[in-house]
Amino acid sequence: MTGLTTHVLDTAAGLPAQGLRIDLFRLSGDAREKIASIVTNHDGRVDGGPILIGDSFQVGEYELVFHAGDYLRAKGVALSEPPFLDVIPLRFGIADVTAHYHVPLLLSPYSYSTYRGS
């Protein structure tokens, strides 16, 4: 499989993060081009397969923007104002269009982590 996928887990609740909005941007210098806006499903994944695949899956720099504050508020989590974590941008590079890039997010109200998954 080639392309870009993501997965969000709510580590505080011990569940997939259903209903979390994610925006994907292609970066070029200081310019950002929005190429997708998606919402996670019941499994914390994106319906319809990879976010980027085929001709749209290109070498370059990208940014996934996870709207964590909106998700946490919708789940009834009491957040400070402003919240410690609200919008989480993850910048990464795609160097090999024959590979699979999986960029998951492990999320709680006060921390997050990511890695290149499989």
N, C-alpha and C positions, 0 to 999 in steps of 0.2 A: 504494500500500500504506500502511495506517496500522498503528499498534501499536508495541510495544517489542521490539527484538531486540538480541542481543549476539553477540560473536565473541571468542574468546581465542586469541592467537598467542603461542607460546613463542619469544621472540626470541633467547634463548641457544641453543636447539636448532635454530632456523630451521624450526619445524614448528607446525601447529595444536596447541593444548593439549587433547588428548583426555583425558576423564575428570576434568575439573576441576568440582567442585561449586560451584554458585552459588545463593545465597538471595536472594529479592526481597522487600522490605518496602515497605509504604505507610506514610508518616510523617504524623503529625498532632500538632504540638507536640512533646512529649517522648515520645509514644507511638509504638511501632513495631508494625505488624501484618504478620506473615509471610503472604505470599500465594502464594509458589511456592518450590519447591526443585527444582533441575534439575541435570543433569550434561551437560557438553559431549560431542559426538559426535566421530567420527574427523576431522572438518573444523574442530573447535574451535567449532562452532555448536550450537544447541539444536534437537533434533528436534521436529517438529510445528508449525513456524511460530513466529509471534511469542509471546513470553512473556505479554504483555498484548495483548488485542485485543477488539473489541466493547464490551460494557457494562462490562467490567473495566478498560478503557483510559480512565482519567479524569484530568482536570486535578488536579494535586497534586504533592507532593514524594515522592520514592522513594529507595530505597537498594538497590543491587546489592552483595552481599557475596561476594567471590571468595575461595575457600579455597585460596589459592596454596601455602601451606606443605604441606598434605596432598598436593597435586598434585606439587610438586617432590620431596618425600620418596618418593612412589610411583614417580617416574621415576629414583630413585637419586642425586639431587643431594645432595651433602654440604652440610648446612646447620649453622650454628652453633646453639647452644641458649641462649637462644631465637633463632629465626631472625630475620634482618633484616626480611624480609617474611613474614608468616604469613597473616593475614586482612586482605583489602583491601576497605574499604568505599568505595563511590562513591555520593555523594549528588547528585541532580539533580532538576530540575523538569520536569514535562510541562505545557505551557501551551496546546497546540493539539491537540485530539483528532482533528483531520482530517489530521494529519501523521504521518510515520514518524520514530520516535526510535530510532536505532541507537547503542548505547553499547558500543564494543569496548574490549578491554583488551590491551595489548602488555606482556608479562611477561618478566622475567628474575629470578634470585634476588636481585638488588640494585637493581632499578628497575622501574618500570611507568609507562605513560602511557595516556591515554584521550582521546577526542574525540567530538564528535557526528558520526557517519558518515552515510552515505546508504544 
